[in-house]
Amino acid sequence: MTKSHLRSILRAIYSCLICAILYALLYHRAYDDPFITYRYADNLRRGLGFVYNPNEYVLSTTTPLYTLLLTVLSYLWSDLPRLSNFISAISVTLGGLFLLYLGRAWKAPVAGIVAAILFPFFPLLLSTFGAEMSFFLMLVLAAFLLYANDQPVWAMVPAALATLTRSDGVLVAGILGFDMLLHQRKFPWRMVVLYSVLIAPWYLFSWVYFGSPFPVTLAAKQYQGAMAISQRFAQGGWTMLVAYARNPFYWFHGVFFCLGMGYAFAKKRQYLLLTGWGFVYFLGYTILGVSSYFWYYAPFVPVIIGMVGLGVQWLIDHLPASWQANWRCRGLVIILLVLMLWPQYKGVRWLSNNNDNRFDIYQAVGIWLAEHLPPQVSVGTLEIGIIGYYARLPMVDFAGLLQPEVALQMQRESTYQDTAIWATQQYAPDYLVLNPGWFPRLMEAMVSNSCVVQAEFSDPNYPGILQVYQCQWPSTE
C-alpha cells in the first residue's frame, strides 16, 4: 500500500468519524425557520404542489434546490428534520475536506489541514444545523476547489447549484467569472453559458408558477430590518463579533486571521478569491438591509477559518529551516489547534445541550392542531415554521413570510403587534396561537371579544404559555 493510498484511507476514516460525531451531537438541533422549507418539501411529496399553503402560489422558501433534495430523499427517510440534520453533518464534513484540498491547490498545505480541522466544529456554522446553509457552503467551496484546480468551466456546476440553493450563490459565480476575466483578458463565455443554462429552468418555472423568481421572505426580512425593534445585517454582525471576542481563546483566531490576511495580500493571493467573496457577500447583505438573523453570518465561517489556517501557514513558513521538517513544527501546530479548538468545543457542547427552547412547545401545539382541527381551517400565529409543519393547516403569518401584504405594513416604528392586528383583521383566521403576553392590544381589541381558548400549552424551557383560540369574527358584510 502506497502512502497516497494510506492517506486516502485515513481521510475517509476521519471524514466518517467527523460526520458521525456531528450527527450524534446535533441530530436533535432545530429552530423555526428551516421548518418552512420542510413544509414545502412535505407538501410537494404529498402532491399538493410547491407551496406552503395549498393553492397559494407564494415562494416563501429561500432554497428551492434544497427543498427538492429533501423531497426526493424523504421517500427513503420521512423524518425531514432528522434527514436535514444528517445532510448538514455530511455537508459540513465535505466542506472541511474541500478546504483541505484548497490549501493544497493554493500551495498552503498547513492552512488546508488547520482549516479542515477547525471548520467542522465552528459554533456559528453548526448553529445553522438543519437548514440549507451547510449544504450551500459545501457547494460554494466545491466551486472554489474546481476553479483552483484549473477547471473554471466545471466550477460553474457547483456555483449554479449553490445559486439554486440560495440566490446569493450568484456572488460565487460572479467572483470566479470576474477573476477569469482579469487573468484571461476576455469574457468567460463558456462559464457564463453553462451557469445560465443550469439556473434558467428554475427561474423560468418560478416566474410562471409564483409570478416572481424571488422569495417573498427577502422583502419581508428587509422590512423587518427597517423596524426599530430589529437590527440590520451590519449592526448584527458587529454584535456577533463582539460576543465572540469576549472569549479570550477566540483571540487566537483573530491574531491568525490578521496574519492570514496579510499573507494573502503579500504572497498567497489565490486566497483573496475567498476573502473577496466574503467581502462582496457582506456588502450585498448590508445594501439589502435585511434583519440580522444568525444564519446570515454562517458564510463568513469558511472565510475566517481559511484565513486562520493561512495565518498558521505564515508562521510555519517563517520558522527556522531546522524546525520545519521535524516534530517541533508539528507540535507547534497541534498546540495552536488545541488552543483554537477549545472555545469551539465549548460552543459545540453548548449547542448540543441547549436546543431552541421553543421547539418542544411549538411541536406540541402543531401536533394538537393537526389532531383536533379540520383540514380546511386557518391558523394565525407569529412563527409559522415548527407549528405550521406539524399542523399541516393553512397558516396566516404575522411576520410577513407567507403573505407578502403583511410585510408591507412594517414601518420604522412598527412592532409585530401591529402586523398581527392587521393580518387578523385582513385574513380573519379561524384559530389563533398566541402567548397572551405577546400582543395586549390584539387581545383587548379583538381576541377577548371574539375568541375562546381551546387548549393551553406550557413547557419548563419556554417562558410563558401558548394558547389556542377558536375565533368567530364579526361579519364585515
Contacts in CASP RR format, 6 or more apart in sequence:
PFRMAT RR
TARGET T0000
AUTHOR 0000-0000-0000
METHOD contacts of the structure
MODEL  1
MTKSHLRSILRAIYSCLICAILYALLYHRAYDDPFITYRYADNLRRGLGF
VYNPNEYVLSTTTPLYTLLLTVLSYLWSDLPRLSNFISAISVTLGGLFLL
YLGRAWKAPVAGIVAAILFPFFPLLLSTFGAEMSFFLMLVLAAFLLYAND
QPVWAMVPAALATLTRSDGVLVAGILGFDMLLHQRKFPWRMVVLYSVLIA
PWYLFSWVYFGSPFPVTLAAKQYQGAMAISQRFAQGGWTMLVAYARNPFY
WFHGVFFCLGMGYAFAKKRQYLLLTGWGFVYFLGYTILGVSSYFWYYAPF
VPVIIGMVGLGVQWLIDHLPASWQANWRCRGLVIILLVLMLWPQYKGVRW
LSNNNDNRFDIYQAVGIWLAEHLPPQVSVGTLEIGIIGYYARLPMVDFAG
LLQPEVALQMQRESTYQDTAIWATQQYAPDYLVLNPGWFPRLMEAMVSNS
CVVQAEFSDPNYPGILQVYQCQWPSTE
11 97 0 8 1.000
11 100 0 8 1.000
15 93 0 8 1.000
15 94 0 8 1.000
15 97 0 8 1.000
18 92 0 8 1.000
18 93 0 8 1.000
18 120 0 8 1.000
19 89 0 8 1.000
19 90 0 8 1.000
19 92 0 8 1.000
19 93 0 8 1.000
20 89 0 8 1.000
22 88 0 8 1.000
22 89 0 8 1.000
22 92 0 8 1.000
22 93 0 8 1.000
22 120 0 8 1.000
22 126 0 8 1.000
22 129 0 8 1.000
23 85 0 8 1.000
23 86 0 8 1.000
23 89 0 8 1.000
25 348 0 8 1.000
25 351 0 8 1.000
25 352 0 8 1.000
26 85 0 8 1.000
26 88 0 8 1.000
26 89 0 8 1.000
26 126 0 8 1.000
26 129 0 8 1.000
26 348 0 8 1.000
26 351 0 8 1.000
26 352 0 8 1.000
27 82 0 8 1.000
27 85 0 8 1.000
27 86 0 8 1.000
28 85 0 8 1.000
28 355 0 8 1.000
29 85 0 8 1.000
29 126 0 8 1.000
29 129 0 8 1.000
29 130 0 8 1.000
29 351 0 8 1.000
29 355 0 8 1.000
30 81 0 8 1.000
30 130 0 8 1.000
30 355 0 8 1.000
30 356 0 8 1.000
30 359 0 8 1.000
30 386 0 8 1.000
31 131 0 8 1.000
31 356 0 8 1.000
31 358 0 8 1.000
31 359 0 8 1.000
32 356 0 8 1.000
32 358 0 8 1.000
32 362 0 8 1.000
32 383 0 8 1.000
32 385 0 8 1.000
32 386 0 8 1.000
33 131 0 8 1.000
33 293 0 8 1.000
33 295 0 8 1.000
33 385 0 8 1.000
34 81 0 8 1.000
34 84 0 8 1.000
34 130 0 8 1.000
34 131 0 8 1.000
34 132 0 8 1.000
35 81 0 8 1.000
35 385 0 8 1.000
35 386 0 8 1.000
35 388 0 8 1.000
35 389 0 8 1.000
36 52 0 8 1.000
36 60 0 8 1.000
36 61 0 8 1.000
36 217 0 8 1.000
36 384 0 8 1.000
36 385 0 8 1.000
36 389 0 8 1.000
36 401 0 8 1.000
37 61 0 8 1.000
37 62 0 8 1.000
37 63 0 8 1.000
37 66 0 8 1.000
37 67 0 8 1.000
37 70 0 8 1.000
37 131 0 8 1.000
37 132 0 8 1.000
38 70 0 8 1.000
38 80 0 8 1.000
38 81 0 8 1.000
38 84 0 8 1.000
38 389 0 8 1.000
39 52 0 8 1.000
39 385 0 8 1.000
39 388 0 8 1.000
39 389 0 8 1.000
39 392 0 8 1.000
40 50 0 8 1.000
40 51 0 8 1.000
40 52 0 8 1.000
40 60 0 8 1.000
40 61 0 8 1.000
40 67 0 8 1.000
41 67 0 8 1.000
41 68 0 8 1.000
41 70 0 8 1.000
41 71 0 8 1.000
41 74 0 8 1.000
41 80 0 8 1.000
42 74 0 8 1.000
42 80 0 8 1.000
42 389 0 8 1.000
42 392 0 8 1.000
43 49 0 8 1.000
43 50 0 8 1.000
43 51 0 8 1.000
43 52 0 8 1.000
43 54 0 8 1.000
44 50 0 8 1.000
44 67 0 8 1.000
44 68 0 8 1.000
44 71 0 8 1.000
45 71 0 8 1.000
45 74 0 8 1.000
45 75 0 8 1.000
48 54 0 8 1.000
50 64 0 8 1.000
50 67 0 8 1.000
50 209 0 8 1.000
51 57 0 8 1.000
51 58 0 8 1.000
52 58 0 8 1.000
52 60 0 8 1.000
52 61 0 8 1.000
52 395 0 8 1.000
52 402 0 8 1.000
53 394 0 8 1.000
53 395 0 8 1.000
53 402 0 8 1.000
54 394 0 8 1.000
56 394 0 8 1.000
56 402 0 8 1.000
57 209 0 8 1.000
57 210 0 8 1.000
57 211 0 8 1.000
58 210 0 8 1.000
58 216 0 8 1.000
58 402 0 8 1.000
58 403 0 8 1.000
58 404 0 8 1.000
59 206 0 8 1.000
59 210 0 8 1.000
59 212 0 8 1.000
59 213 0 8 1.000
59 214 0 8 1.000
59 215 0 8 1.000
59 216 0 8 1.000
60 215 0 8 1.000
60 216 0 8 1.000
60 217 0 8 1.000
60 401 0 8 1.000
60 402 0 8 1.000
61 67 0 8 1.000
61 215 0 8 1.000
61 217 0 8 1.000
62 132 0 8 1.000
62 166 0 8 1.000
62 167 0 8 1.000
62 215 0 8 1.000
62 217 0 8 1.000
62 218 0 8 1.000
63 132 0 8 1.000
63 136 0 8 1.000
63 165 0 8 1.000
63 166 0 8 1.000
64 164 0 8 1.000
64 165 0 8 1.000
64 202 0 8 1.000
64 206 0 8 1.000
65 161 0 8 1.000
65 164 0 8 1.000
65 165 0 8 1.000
65 202 0 8 1.000
66 132 0 8 1.000
66 135 0 8 1.000
66 136 0 8 1.000
66 165 0 8 1.000
69 87 0 8 1.000
69 135 0 8 1.000
70 80 0 8 1.000
70 83 0 8 1.000
70 84 0 8 1.000
70 87 0 8 1.000
73 83 0 8 1.000
73 87 0 8 1.000
74 80 0 8 1.000
74 83 0 8 1.000
77 83 0 8 1.000
77 86 0 8 1.000
80 389 0 8 1.000
81 130 0 8 1.000
84 130 0 8 1.000
84 131 0 8 1.000
85 129 0 8 1.000
85 130 0 8 1.000
87 130 0 8 1.000
87 134 0 8 1.000
87 135 0 8 1.000
88 128 0 8 1.000
88 129 0 8 1.000
88 130 0 8 1.000
88 131 0 8 1.000
88 134 0 8 1.000
88 135 0 8 1.000
89 129 0 8 1.000
91 134 0 8 1.000
91 135 0 8 1.000
91 137 0 8 1.000
91 138 0 8 1.000
92 119 0 8 1.000
92 120 0 8 1.000
92 125 0 8 1.000
92 126 0 8 1.000
92 134 0 8 1.000
92 138 0 8 1.000
93 120 0 8 1.000
94 138 0 8 1.000
94 141 0 8 1.000
94 142 0 8 1.000
95 119 0 8 1.000
95 120 0 8 1.000
95 137 0 8 1.000
95 138 0 8 1.000
95 141 0 8 1.000
95 302 0 8 1.000
96 115 0 8 1.000
96 116 0 8 1.000
96 119 0 8 1.000
96 120 0 8 1.000
96 141 0 8 1.000
97 116 0 8 1.000
98 138 0 8 1.000
98 141 0 8 1.000
98 142 0 8 1.000
98 144 0 8 1.000
98 145 0 8 1.000
99 112 0 8 1.000
99 115 0 8 1.000
99 116 0 8 1.000
99 119 0 8 1.000
99 141 0 8 1.000
99 302 0 8 1.000
99 305 0 8 1.000
99 306 0 8 1.000
100 112 0 8 1.000
100 113 0 8 1.000
100 115 0 8 1.000
100 116 0 8 1.000
101 112 0 8 1.000
101 145 0 8 1.000
102 112 0 8 1.000
102 115 0 8 1.000
102 141 0 8 1.000
102 144 0 8 1.000
102 145 0 8 1.000
102 148 0 8 1.000
102 274 0 8 1.000
103 109 0 8 1.000
103 111 0 8 1.000
103 112 0 8 1.000
103 115 0 8 1.000
104 112 0 8 1.000
105 145 0 8 1.000
105 148 0 8 1.000
105 149 0 8 1.000
105 270 0 8 1.000
106 148 0 8 1.000
106 268 0 8 1.000
106 270 0 8 1.000
106 271 0 8 1.000
107 268 0 8 1.000
108 268 0 8 1.000
108 271 0 8 1.000
108 309 0 8 1.000
108 310 0 8 1.000
108 313 0 8 1.000
109 313 0 8 1.000
110 309 0 8 1.000
110 312 0 8 1.000
110 313 0 8 1.000
110 316 0 8 1.000
110 333 0 8 1.000
111 268 0 8 1.000
111 271 0 8 1.000
111 306 0 8 1.000
111 309 0 8 1.000
111 310 0 8 1.000
111 311 0 8 1.000
111 312 0 8 1.000
111 313 0 8 1.000
112 306 0 8 1.000
112 309 0 8 1.000
112 313 0 8 1.000
113 333 0 8 1.000
114 305 0 8 1.000
114 306 0 8 1.000
114 308 0 8 1.000
114 309 0 8 1.000
114 312 0 8 1.000
114 313 0 8 1.000
114 333 0 8 1.000
114 336 0 8 1.000
114 337 0 8 1.000
115 302 0 8 1.000
115 305 0 8 1.000
115 306 0 8 1.000
115 308 0 8 1.000
115 309 0 8 1.000
117 337 0 8 1.000
117 341 0 8 1.000
118 305 0 8 1.000
118 308 0 8 1.000
118 309 0 8 1.000
118 337 0 8 1.000
118 340 0 8 1.000
118 341 0 8 1.000
118 344 0 8 1.000
119 125 0 8 1.000
119 301 0 8 1.000
119 302 0 8 1.000
119 305 0 8 1.000
119 306 0 8 1.000
121 341 0 8 1.000
121 344 0 8 1.000
121 345 0 8 1.000
121 348 0 8 1.000
122 301 0 8 1.000
122 304 0 8 1.000
122 305 0 8 1.000
122 344 0 8 1.000
123 344 0 8 1.000
123 347 0 8 1.000
123 348 0 8 1.000
123 350 0 8 1.000
123 351 0 8 1.000
124 240 0 8 1.000
124 294 0 8 1.000
124 297 0 8 1.000
124 298 0 8 1.000
124 300 0 8 1.000
124 301 0 8 1.000
125 133 0 8 1.000
125 134 0 8 1.000
125 137 0 8 1.000
125 298 0 8 1.000
125 301 0 8 1.000
126 348 0 8 1.000
126 351 0 8 1.000
127 294 0 8 1.000
127 295 0 8 1.000
127 298 0 8 1.000
127 351 0 8 1.000
128 134 0 8 1.000
128 294 0 8 1.000
128 295 0 8 1.000
128 298 0 8 1.000
129 351 0 8 1.000
131 295 0 8 1.000
132 165 0 8 1.000
132 166 0 8 1.000
133 166 0 8 1.000
133 295 0 8 1.000
133 298 0 8 1.000
133 299 0 8 1.000
134 298 0 8 1.000
135 165 0 8 1.000
136 162 0 8 1.000
136 165 0 8 1.000
136 166 0 8 1.000
136 169 0 8 1.000
136 299 0 8 1.000
137 298 0 8 1.000
137 299 0 8 1.000
137 301 0 8 1.000
137 302 0 8 1.000
139 158 0 8 1.000
139 159 0 8 1.000
139 161 0 8 1.000
139 162 0 8 1.000
139 165 0 8 1.000
140 158 0 8 1.000
140 159 0 8 1.000
140 162 0 8 1.000
140 169 0 8 1.000
140 172 0 8 1.000
140 277 0 8 1.000
140 299 0 8 1.000
140 302 0 8 1.000
141 302 0 8 1.000
142 158 0 8 1.000
143 155 0 8 1.000
143 156 0 8 1.000
143 157 0 8 1.000
143 158 0 8 1.000
143 159 0 8 1.000
143 162 0 8 1.000
143 172 0 8 1.000
143 173 0 8 1.000
143 176 0 8 1.000
144 155 0 8 1.000
144 172 0 8 1.000
144 176 0 8 1.000
144 273 0 8 1.000
144 274 0 8 1.000
144 277 0 8 1.000
146 152 0 8 1.000
146 154 0 8 1.000
146 155 0 8 1.000
146 157 0 8 1.000
146 158 0 8 1.000
147 155 0 8 1.000
147 176 0 8 1.000
147 179 0 8 1.000
147 273 0 8 1.000
148 270 0 8 1.000
152 176 0 8 1.000
152 177 0 8 1.000
152 180 0 8 1.000
152 188 0 8 1.000
152 191 0 8 1.000
153 190 0 8 1.000
153 191 0 8 1.000
153 194 0 8 1.000
155 176 0 8 1.000
155 191 0 8 1.000
156 173 0 8 1.000
156 176 0 8 1.000
156 191 0 8 1.000
156 194 0 8 1.000
156 195 0 8 1.000
156 198 0 8 1.000
157 194 0 8 1.000
157 198 0 8 1.000
159 169 0 8 1.000
159 172 0 8 1.000
159 173 0 8 1.000
159 176 0 8 1.000
159 195 0 8 1.000
160 173 0 8 1.000
160 194 0 8 1.000
160 195 0 8 1.000
160 198 0 8 1.000
160 199 0 8 1.000
161 198 0 8 1.000
162 169 0 8 1.000
162 172 0 8 1.000
163 169 0 8 1.000
163 170 0 8 1.000
163 172 0 8 1.000
163 173 0 8 1.000
163 195 0 8 1.000
163 199 0 8 1.000
164 198 0 8 1.000
164 199 0 8 1.000
164 202 0 8 1.000
167 214 0 8 1.000
167 215 0 8 1.000
167 218 0 8 1.000
168 281 0 8 1.000
168 284 0 8 1.000
168 285 0 8 1.000
168 299 0 8 1.000
171 277 0 8 1.000
171 280 0 8 1.000
171 281 0 8 1.000
171 284 0 8 1.000
172 277 0 8 1.000
173 191 0 8 1.000
173 195 0 8 1.000
175 273 0 8 1.000
175 276 0 8 1.000
175 277 0 8 1.000
175 280 0 8 1.000
176 191 0 8 1.000
176 273 0 8 1.000
177 188 0 8 1.000
177 191 0 8 1.000
177 192 0 8 1.000
179 273 0 8 1.000
180 188 0 8 1.000
180 191 0 8 1.000
181 187 0 8 1.000
181 188 0 8 1.000
202 213 0 8 1.000
203 213 0 8 1.000
206 212 0 8 1.000
206 213 0 8 1.000
207 213 0 8 1.000
216 400 0 8 1.000
216 401 0 8 1.000
216 402 0 8 1.000
216 404 0 8 1.000
216 407 0 8 1.000
217 401 0 8 1.000
218 288 0 8 1.000
218 290 0 8 1.000
219 404 0 8 1.000
219 407 0 8 1.000
220 399 0 8 1.000
220 400 0 8 1.000
220 401 0 8 1.000
220 404 0 8 1.000
220 406 0 8 1.000
220 407 0 8 1.000
221 290 0 8 1.000
221 291 0 8 1.000
221 293 0 8 1.000
222 288 0 8 1.000
222 289 0 8 1.000
222 290 0 8 1.000
222 291 0 8 1.000
223 400 0 8 1.000
223 407 0 8 1.000
223 408 0 8 1.000
223 410 0 8 1.000
224 230 0 8 1.000
224 290 0 8 1.000
224 291 0 8 1.000
224 399 0 8 1.000
224 407 0 8 1.000
224 410 0 8 1.000
225 231 0 8 1.000
225 232 0 8 1.000
225 289 0 8 1.000
225 290 0 8 1.000
225 291 0 8 1.000
225 292 0 8 1.000
226 232 0 8 1.000
226 289 0 8 1.000
226 410 0 8 1.000
226 411 0 8 1.000
226 412 0 8 1.000
227 291 0 8 1.000
227 410 0 8 1.000
227 411 0 8 1.000
227 412 0 8 1.000
227 413 0 8 1.000
227 414 0 8 1.000
227 415 0 8 1.000
228 412 0 8 1.000
228 413 0 8 1.000
229 415 0 8 1.000
229 416 0 8 1.000
230 291 0 8 1.000
230 292 0 8 1.000
231 239 0 8 1.000
231 291 0 8 1.000
231 292 0 8 1.000
232 286 0 8 1.000
232 289 0 8 1.000
232 290 0 8 1.000
232 291 0 8 1.000
232 292 0 8 1.000
233 285 0 8 1.000
233 286 0 8 1.000
233 288 0 8 1.000
233 289 0 8 1.000
233 290 0 8 1.000
233 291 0 8 1.000
233 292 0 8 1.000
233 296 0 8 1.000
234 282 0 8 1.000
234 286 0 8 1.000
234 289 0 8 1.000
235 292 0 8 1.000
236 292 0 8 1.000
237 292 0 8 1.000
237 297 0 8 1.000
239 292 0 8 1.000
240 292 0 8 1.000
240 294 0 8 1.000
240 297 0 8 1.000
244 250 0 8 1.000
245 251 0 8 1.000
247 343 0 8 1.000
249 339 0 8 1.000
249 340 0 8 1.000
249 342 0 8 1.000
249 343 0 8 1.000
250 343 0 8 1.000
252 336 0 8 1.000
252 339 0 8 1.000
252 340 0 8 1.000
253 304 0 8 1.000
253 308 0 8 1.000
253 340 0 8 1.000
254 308 0 8 1.000
256 307 0 8 1.000
256 308 0 8 1.000
256 309 0 8 1.000
256 311 0 8 1.000
256 312 0 8 1.000
256 315 0 8 1.000
256 336 0 8 1.000
256 340 0 8 1.000
257 304 0 8 1.000
257 307 0 8 1.000
257 308 0 8 1.000
257 311 0 8 1.000
259 310 0 8 1.000
259 311 0 8 1.000
259 314 0 8 1.000
259 315 0 8 1.000
260 268 0 8 1.000
260 271 0 8 1.000
260 307 0 8 1.000
260 308 0 8 1.000
260 309 0 8 1.000
260 310 0 8 1.000
260 311 0 8 1.000
260 313 0 8 1.000
260 314 0 8 1.000
261 275 0 8 1.000
261 307 0 8 1.000
262 314 0 8 1.000
263 271 0 8 1.000
263 310 0 8 1.000
263 311 0 8 1.000
263 313 0 8 1.000
263 314 0 8 1.000
264 271 0 8 1.000
264 272 0 8 1.000
264 275 0 8 1.000
264 307 0 8 1.000
264 310 0 8 1.000
265 272 0 8 1.000
268 310 0 8 1.000
268 313 0 8 1.000
271 306 0 8 1.000
271 307 0 8 1.000
271 310 0 8 1.000
274 302 0 8 1.000
274 303 0 8 1.000
274 306 0 8 1.000
274 307 0 8 1.000
275 303 0 8 1.000
275 307 0 8 1.000
277 303 0 8 1.000
278 299 0 8 1.000
278 300 0 8 1.000
278 303 0 8 1.000
281 299 0 8 1.000
281 300 0 8 1.000
282 300 0 8 1.000
285 296 0 8 1.000
290 296 0 8 1.000
308 340 0 8 1.000
312 333 0 8 1.000
312 336 0 8 1.000
315 332 0 8 1.000
316 324 0 8 1.000
316 329 0 8 1.000
316 332 0 8 1.000
316 333 0 8 1.000
317 324 0 8 1.000
319 329 0 8 1.000
319 332 0 8 1.000
323 329 0 8 1.000
323 332 0 8 1.000
357 459 0 8 1.000
357 461 0 8 1.000
357 462 0 8 1.000
357 463 0 8 1.000
358 383 0 8 1.000
358 386 0 8 1.000
358 462 0 8 1.000
359 386 0 8 1.000
360 459 0 8 1.000
360 461 0 8 1.000
360 462 0 8 1.000
361 457 0 8 1.000
361 458 0 8 1.000
361 459 0 8 1.000
361 461 0 8 1.000
361 462 0 8 1.000
361 466 0 8 1.000
362 383 0 8 1.000
362 385 0 8 1.000
362 386 0 8 1.000
362 387 0 8 1.000
362 390 0 8 1.000
362 466 0 8 1.000
363 386 0 8 1.000
363 390 0 8 1.000
364 457 0 8 1.000
364 459 0 8 1.000
365 387 0 8 1.000
365 390 0 8 1.000
365 391 0 8 1.000
365 433 0 8 1.000
365 455 0 8 1.000
365 457 0 8 1.000
365 466 0 8 1.000
365 468 0 8 1.000
366 386 0 8 1.000
366 387 0 8 1.000
366 388 0 8 1.000
366 389 0 8 1.000
366 390 0 8 1.000
366 391 0 8 1.000
367 390 0 8 1.000
367 391 0 8 1.000
368 455 0 8 1.000
368 457 0 8 1.000
368 468 0 8 1.000
369 379 0 8 1.000
369 387 0 8 1.000
369 388 0 8 1.000
369 390 0 8 1.000
369 391 0 8 1.000
369 393 0 8 1.000
369 431 0 8 1.000
369 433 0 8 1.000
369 468 0 8 1.000
370 390 0 8 1.000
370 391 0 8 1.000
370 392 0 8 1.000
370 393 0 8 1.000
372 454 0 8 1.000
372 455 0 8 1.000
373 379 0 8 1.000
373 391 0 8 1.000
373 393 0 8 1.000
373 431 0 8 1.000
375 392 0 8 1.000
375 393 0 8 1.000
376 394 0 8 1.000
377 393 0 8 1.000
377 394 0 8 1.000
377 430 0 8 1.000
377 431 0 8 1.000
378 393 0 8 1.000
378 394 0 8 1.000
378 395 0 8 1.000
378 396 0 8 1.000
378 427 0 8 1.000
378 429 0 8 1.000
378 430 0 8 1.000
378 431 0 8 1.000
379 387 0 8 1.000
379 388 0 8 1.000
379 391 0 8 1.000
379 393 0 8 1.000
379 394 0 8 1.000
379 395 0 8 1.000
379 396 0 8 1.000
379 429 0 8 1.000
379 430 0 8 1.000
379 431 0 8 1.000
379 432 0 8 1.000
379 433 0 8 1.000
380 395 0 8 1.000
380 396 0 8 1.000
380 397 0 8 1.000
380 398 0 8 1.000
380 423 0 8 1.000
380 424 0 8 1.000
380 427 0 8 1.000
380 429 0 8 1.000
380 431 0 8 1.000
380 432 0 8 1.000
380 433 0 8 1.000
381 387 0 8 1.000
381 395 0 8 1.000
381 396 0 8 1.000
381 397 0 8 1.000
381 398 0 8 1.000
381 432 0 8 1.000
381 433 0 8 1.000
381 434 0 8 1.000
382 397 0 8 1.000
382 398 0 8 1.000
382 399 0 8 1.000
382 416 0 8 1.000
382 420 0 8 1.000
382 434 0 8 1.000
382 438 0 8 1.000
383 399 0 8 1.000
384 395 0 8 1.000
384 397 0 8 1.000
384 399 0 8 1.000
384 401 0 8 1.000
384 402 0 8 1.000
387 395 0 8 1.000
387 433 0 8 1.000
388 395 0 8 1.000
395 402 0 8 1.000
396 402 0 8 1.000
396 403 0 8 1.000
396 423 0 8 1.000
396 424 0 8 1.000
396 427 0 8 1.000
396 429 0 8 1.000
397 403 0 8 1.000
397 406 0 8 1.000
397 423 0 8 1.000
398 406 0 8 1.000
398 416 0 8 1.000
398 419 0 8 1.000
398 420 0 8 1.000
398 423 0 8 1.000
399 406 0 8 1.000
399 407 0 8 1.000
399 416 0 8 1.000
399 419 0 8 1.000
400 406 0 8 1.000
400 407 0 8 1.000
400 410 0 8 1.000
400 419 0 8 1.000
400 423 0 8 1.000
401 407 0 8 1.000
403 423 0 8 1.000
403 427 0 8 1.000
405 426 0 8 1.000
406 419 0 8 1.000
406 422 0 8 1.000
406 423 0 8 1.000
406 426 0 8 1.000
407 419 0 8 1.000
409 418 0 8 1.000
409 419 0 8 1.000
409 422 0 8 1.000
410 418 0 8 1.000
410 419 0 8 1.000
416 438 0 8 1.000
416 439 0 8 1.000
417 438 0 8 1.000
417 439 0 8 1.000
417 440 0 8 1.000
417 441 0 8 1.000
417 442 0 8 1.000
420 438 0 8 1.000
420 439 0 8 1.000
420 442 0 8 1.000
421 439 0 8 1.000
421 441 0 8 1.000
421 442 0 8 1.000
421 445 0 8 1.000
421 446 0 8 1.000
424 432 0 8 1.000
424 442 0 8 1.000
424 446 0 8 1.000
425 446 0 8 1.000
428 471 0 8 1.000
428 473 0 8 1.000
429 471 0 8 1.000
430 470 0 8 1.000
430 471 0 8 1.000
431 454 0 8 1.000
431 468 0 8 1.000
431 469 0 8 1.000
431 470 0 8 1.000
431 471 0 8 1.000
432 447 0 8 1.000
432 451 0 8 1.000
432 468 0 8 1.000
432 469 0 8 1.000
432 471 0 8 1.000
433 466 0 8 1.000
433 467 0 8 1.000
433 468 0 8 1.000
433 469 0 8 1.000
434 442 0 8 1.000
434 443 0 8 1.000
434 447 0 8 1.000
434 466 0 8 1.000
434 467 0 8 1.000
434 469 0 8 1.000
435 464 0 8 1.000
435 465 0 8 1.000
435 466 0 8 1.000
435 467 0 8 1.000
436 443 0 8 1.000
436 465 0 8 1.000
436 467 0 8 1.000
437 443 0 8 1.000
437 464 0 8 1.000
446 473 0 8 1.000
447 469 0 8 1.000
447 471 0 8 1.000
450 471 0 8 1.000
450 472 0 8 1.000
450 473 0 8 1.000
450 474 0 8 1.000
451 469 0 8 1.000
451 470 0 8 1.000
451 471 0 8 1.000
451 472 0 8 1.000
452 469 0 8 1.000
452 470 0 8 1.000
452 471 0 8 1.000
453 467 0 8 1.000
453 468 0 8 1.000
453 469 0 8 1.000
454 468 0 8 1.000
454 469 0 8 1.000
454 470 0 8 1.000
455 467 0 8 1.000
455 468 0 8 1.000
456 465 0 8 1.000
456 466 0 8 1.000
456 467 0 8 1.000
456 468 0 8 1.000
457 465 0 8 1.000
457 466 0 8 1.000
457 467 0 8 1.000
457 468 0 8 1.000
458 464 0 8 1.000
458 465 0 8 1.000
458 466 0 8 1.000
END
